[in-house]
């Protein structure tokens, strides 16, 4: 019987690595690393990311804007007799803003849904910058909404009251959302964030109205001071938590 | 320093960490690309390309402990791109009959195996290479190719069967 010849997989060996080629590869990669993060002007950077925001996001935002305008119009009619209603409406929408942003976050971050293949352009930026860019898009989208709220509300309620009703819930809700998203990952983070956002949207107007009643009794002349301190504290909390959120390089949805 | 820590540092732009990372994987990726492409010259070029792509895509890497699989996915895609560029009208399944001098210097057994491997369809060749030259488990190969583990097993079975057929009845292929 003829004996079979044996071939092992290991027989097929690759010639040893040429060290010059390896060195060149490392140098090329290091040079390539230098180009990561150079993404042109802010306008160009935002433009590349805007391409990944779906049309339903903008439609949803427009729908929220229309609902706000209608409800604010209703509240404004009663403003002469029920100023609190207008303030509560402002606070409610202000706190709801980050919830809308949270709902939109998965679509803004959808490049992570299919590993690295979806966003070729995104390879020009590191993850913290990418996150910052997307938050910037959210902020740009929220700008017209907040402007409408400010124009509709401040003229009727007074600058300090209106500003507090707008800024405090928004900054507080955004700050808490960033805190959660900076620590929790995936669906759990998004759901937790949305849940707390909704809770704040309900609690903030009630707290605001309660403060409006209690504060003048405790310190008649101190309303403006307390408002300014509250806005500052909430702003600081927002900035710190947003900074942590942006700096966290492993945020995924 | 652990791999995860190196990757994290490289993601943040640490040049020594990146250099260390490339040093760790260069030989493996080089061997993979050479076998996958079927010639040393193309394999070396594709290897360079793969590491450049790795650097460009590091910001998008999701830290889940599968860096090696992720890197092999990049290398595999680079090989596919290189095949497309090499023969724009040919399918990926077609083998490249390009025997580079470096491989010809090998033993007779090596040449027989190389010729047979080059004749395998690209996806079967890749599964065989990953499994038998890089000790990848079925799940690891599945992760690299983004296919179910069952498909990996099928490709491996078919690949080995075809390989044995190509080598002939007188030759016994052993791992």
Interface residues (C-beta under 8 A of the other chain):
Chain A: X2 X4 X5 X6 X7 X8 X9 X11 X12 X13 X14 X15 X17 X18 X21 X22 X24 X25 X26 X28 X29 X30 X32 X33 X35 X36 X37 X111 X112 X115 X116 X119 X122 X123 X124 X125 X126 X127 X130 X249 X250 X252
Chain B: X8 X10 X11 X12 X13 X15 X18 X19 X22 X23 X26 X27 X30 X31 X34 X35 X40 X43 X44 X47 X48 X51 X52 X54 X55 X56 X57 X58 X59 X60 X61 X62 X63 X70 X102 X103 X105 X106 X107 X109 X110 X112 X113 X114 X117 X132 X133 X167 X169 X170 X171 X172 X173 X174 X175
